[in-house]
Amino acid sequence: MCWATRPNKAKIRGCLSLLQSWARFRFPFLRPRVDHPYTFPFITRWNHPTSYAGLPSCLKDIRLLLDQKLEAEFKWTQYEDPAIRIVIPDEYLQNPNTWHVKVVLVNYASVEILQTDRVLRQFGFRQLIPMAPEVLDDHHKIDLRQLHTDWPRFWSHYIQKWKDQYDYIPTQEPIIVPELVCVPEYMPWFRIHAKSYLLSTEERQRQLRIQRERRGPLNPRRRDDDTSPSTRPRQSPNPSSAAIQSPGPARVPTQSPDPAVQPTILTAQPF
């Protein structure tokens, strides 16, 4: 991700569909609901009908939800789920060391560094202080408009690194207890070089607005009733038919008709 790892960057490019799939697998509280079995490759899971009910749709609300969640609610090792692991072809499980080698991915004119040392926890290892990201801005300016380019020779340096990928395996320290998921120096480093929160303190104090599931009408009109709600005669209240309220505290219903609505206790206020 190169410069995108910097907290002051607001733009990103590349294969963002893969990044979106990665985030949905690891952020259960933000992913849409899919009633379909897992398939490989995993990105195809989002090609099926999804439901976004109960999820925020505003960018500020999504950032607020990320700020409010605990670290334990993030799925670091998502692929350890047996339901997911069973659909992974055996060839990808023969040597797990290939999952976290720190090499450059080469696709014709495109090159991208695989900064696995920044996300060691998702491989089950303690997070160390990573090295500064390798910036490939000059390489990103190169594209397929360079006709008649021998790309294997052009990127021979990085291709050789890929062939020697086992020489570029980050330090692996197993996680013994959840409290030691990172080295003691990591969090002080993270607070300086990263953003602990996406929103300011004032913005984090507001309420989260989410989209509720659509429900049917509470009092559906009968089929044999030809009178529409807009044409039905309405009875206007008059002083004789209006209920007389006492100045004391209002009665509180024992059970709300909507489970999502909490009853409110009303108290008498002085004039």
TAMOLIN-V117453 format. One record per backbone hydrogen bond with DSSP energy under -0.5 kcal/mol. CO is the residue of the C=O (numbers start at 0). NH is the residue of the N-H. If there is no record, write none. Layout:
CO_NH / CO_NH
This chain:
0_3 / 1_4 / 2_5 / 5_8 / 13_15 / 14_17 / 14_18 / 15_19 / 16_20 / 17_21 / 18_22 / 19_23 / 20_24 / 21_25 / 22_26 / 25_27 / 25_74 / 26_29 / 26_30 / 32_50 / 33_35 / 40_43 / 41_44 / 42_45 / 43_46 / 44_47 / 50_32 / 51_54 / 54_210 / 57_61 / 58_62 / 59_63 / 60_64 / 61_65 / 62_66 / 63_67 / 64_68 / 69_72 / 70_73 / 73_75 / 74_77 / 75_77 / 76_79 / 77_80 / 80_83 / 80_84 / 81_85 / 83_86 / 84_87 / 88_91 / 89_92 / 89_93 / 94_97 / 95_98 / 96_99 / 99_169 / 100_102 / 102_113 / 103_105 / 104_111 / 106_109 / 109_106 / 111_104 / 112_114 / 113_115 / 114_117 / 115_118 / 118_121 / 119_122 / 119_124 / 120_123 / 123_174 / 125_127 / 126_182 / 127_129 / 132_134 / 135_139 / 136_140 / 137_140 / 138_141 / 142_145 / 144_146 / 145_148 / 148_150 / 149_152 / 149_153 / 150_154 / 152_155 / 154_158 / 155_159 / 156_160 / 157_161 / 158_162 / 159_163 / 161_164 / 163_166 / 164_167 / 165_168 / 167_101 / 167_169 / 170_172 / 171_173 / 172_125 / 173_175 / 176_179 / 177_180 / 180_126 / 182_185 / 182_186 / 183_187 / 184_188 / 185_189 / 186_190 / 187_191 / 188_191 / 188_192 / 189_193 / 193_195 / 199_203 / 201_204 / 202_205 / 207_209 / 209_211 / 210_53 / 216_219 / 221_224 / 223_225 / 225_227 / 227_230 / 227_231 / 233_235 / 237_240 / 237_241 / 242_244 / 256_258 / 257_260 / 259_261 / 263_265
